[in-house]
Amino acid sequence: MRRPAKHNRNRGLCSCPDAHVLLSLAALAFKLSARDRNRAPFVREHFLSQTLNQAGSAALAPSADWIDNAAQLGDWLAAVPAEAPLGIDTEFMRRNTFYPQLALLQLGAADRYALVDPTQFDAGPALSQALSRHLGPRIMHSPSEDFEALAPLLPRGLGHFFDTQLAAAMCGYGLGLSYRALVLQFCGMELDKGETRSDWLQRPLTASQQAYATLDVVYLEPIQQALQTRLESLGRTAWLEEDCQRMLHRAAQSGDEQPQREFRGAAEWSRENQALLRRILLWRDRTARELDTPRPWLFEDAMAMSMVSDRPQTDSELAAITRGRRALRGAQRRELMAQLQTPISAEDVDATASIPPAPQDAQKRAVAAMKREVDTLAQELDLPAGLLCPRKAIERIAITGEWPETFDGWRGPLLRERLAPLLP
């Protein structure tokens, strides 16, 4: 793809009178400590709101270097101090593919910003080398999908990172807060949402897209600093590190090896049919990855259950059931038929985790009691109950008697003794 013609480092500023002055004051405003911002209401309340009313948030985007080759990226990263916080974000497209298509990589460190075009070169080597020597926090916001988009560049993963969304929840600000909400909360700036659904693979990117993308990393550092201070005061820094590492571990997995467990409608099926359901779901996942196509383009969840409960006996029956599936062509249909017709072995059954049924009478009472206990503790700790122990996990505990893996960490000492007496 093409580099935007004659990229202007000051694009997005020209529409705002005295924009350079405003930018300097805005930068000063969001870098002030929370106490100083309280002492400077004119800067925080009046100036910023006036600036946004006059220019809009896009006009306040600092300049960013457009990078479309490895040498440029290497030079930019080499100038990042090893201890400096590094803000990271991505823009990607996921319309007709299994894997997200990485369209843009945004970086921010030491008041410098970069928009990296990964469609023009392999940014992986320079990025991996820089991360190997980087010791400072790597700041991202709700990065699970970013990890997937970055996987081709960083096959070994990102290493340590700081998730501002997760940190905000642990600090008691709420579950699943958007980056925009955190910017408003901590920096007093209201960001424009206009480019949320943009075509990020188009080239050249518009000035508005570049401004939007740059602002996605501009505020990561001040938000991280505020949240880090709060985490330290609460004694929850280790909690965040643990959950972030768990997120990295999940991102490194190739997929769910027991996808049938999410199909509660098949809980009463025979163990053989549950094993068959698992088999075709794993086949769908493998094939979708190989073809880089969305899973439903092969078959949808409801169709998977239908094919197992009323198994097609001939190729023509399978063709009739799956007609219209865009990625299920002749070769794939033959493979699927083989998956359906191959007998289920004892080994297949042993390898298949049972599908937990819906909670019944005693289990329902246990779920309700445990949910009340979780809610009470969450209120005491000023944490979202869904972060402490989501209802889905509570139901699984009540039905199976098994503690989730998250209880191996900081949640275990808080919850095991409270919930164990409530098991049915």
Beta strands, then each sheet from edge to edge (+ up, - down):
strand 1: 65-67
strand 2: 86-93
strand 3: 101-109
strand 4: 112-116
strand 5: 138-140
strand 6: 162-163
sheet 1: 1+ 4+ 3- 2+ 5+ 6+
end
